[in-house]
Structures are given as structure tokens and as C-alpha cells.
Amino acid sequence: MELRVVEIAHSKGMTMADIAKQIGISRVNLSNSLNGNPTLSRLTEVAKILGVEVAELFKTTPAEKRVSGYLEYEGRIVKVDSLDAVKQFIADVEAVSES
């Protein structure tokens, strides 16, 4: 997965050099440690400096954007875990409403 450290840093008025300085390493070492296979320890340090959760450091892809939750209609609760499940729920509600 791709990281969005630079994007988040810029949104907070910071540079990679600023982050590296707070960690106590060079900007090059920071970049090297984040490219490829960064450790959880390093990601945690960077997230803390940026004031975000570790998960926010990762870019999401459309396949990772999922629908998840529960919908209720007239006391009936349905768990949905996809857009298709939401559409089916709506179709069921419309069918009941039309009857």
C-alpha cells in the first residue's frame, strides 16, 4: 500500500525534514524507512508527530472502500456489508411500502 505521509505533512504545514528532525534522523533515513516495508514502530512515530492514527497514513483504493453497518425499517434490522446489500434493502422496503 502507498503511504500519504507527505500529503498529510503538507496539510499540517510540515515537511519530511520536520518529521525526521522530531524523530532524530535524517530526511533521507526517514524516506528510506518509509519506502518498501516500514516498521510499525516507525509508522507509529510518524503518525504521532502528524497527530493522526496509523491507518490514516495509508492511501485507500476503491476496492477498500466498503459499506458496512446496520439498517432498520419498521423494527426490522438488517446487517449490510456491500452496496448491493443496501440496494436490496431499499428494494425490499419499497416493495413493502407499495403493498
N, C-alpha and C positions, 0 to 999 in steps of 0.2 A: 504494500500500500504506500501511497505517496503521502508525505507529510506536508502540512501547511504552516510550518513554523515561521517562515519568512513573512507570509501573508498576515499571520496573527501579530507578529512583532511589529510590522509596519502599521497595522491598525492601532497599535498602542504607542506609536512614536518611538519604537526601538529598532535597533539593528542587530544583526547576528553578532557583531563585535560587542555590543552592550550585553547581550546574553552571555557570551563567552567570558567577558570580564567578571560578571557576577558569579559565574561558576568557578573561575580561576584558571581558565585555559585559554589558548589562542583561538581566534576565529577559525583558523584552518583546522585545528583539532576538533572544534565543535562541529564543523561541517562534515569532517571525516567520520565522527562518531554518530552522526545522524543519518548519513548515507549508507545504504545497504541494509544492515541489520542492527539498529540501535538497541542498546540495553534498556530495560525498564527503568533502571536507576537514572540513566541519562534523560530519558523522556520525562520522568517524574521531576527532575531538577528543572528542566526547561519549562514544563507546564506550570510549576510553582512560580517561577520568575515571571511568566506571562500572565499568571492569575487565571488559568483555565484548567479544566480537567484533562488528563492524559488523552482521553478519547477524542477531544476536540482538536488535537494536533494532527489527526488523520483526515485526509480527504475522503469523502464518501463517493461511491459510484452509484449510478441509478439502480443497479441491482441490489444495493444495500439499503435503499430507501424502502422500508416495509411499512405496511399498515398493520397495526396490532391494537387490540382493545376489545371492549365490550359495548354492545349497543342494546338499548332497551326500548321496547314499544309495547305499551299496554301490559306491563308486567312480565313480558317475555324477554329474557336476557339471552343474547347470542354473542359468543366469542367470535371475533373476526381476526383473520391473520393474513388477509390479502385484499386487494382491491376487488377481486371477483366476489369474495365473500360479502363485502359491503354492498356491491351491486345486487347480489342475490337477496340480501336482507331488505334492501329497498324494494325490489320486485315483490317480495313476499308481503311487505307492508302495503304496497299499492294494491295488490290483489285482495288483501283483507279489506282495505278501505273501499274498494269498488263493489264488494259483495253486499 
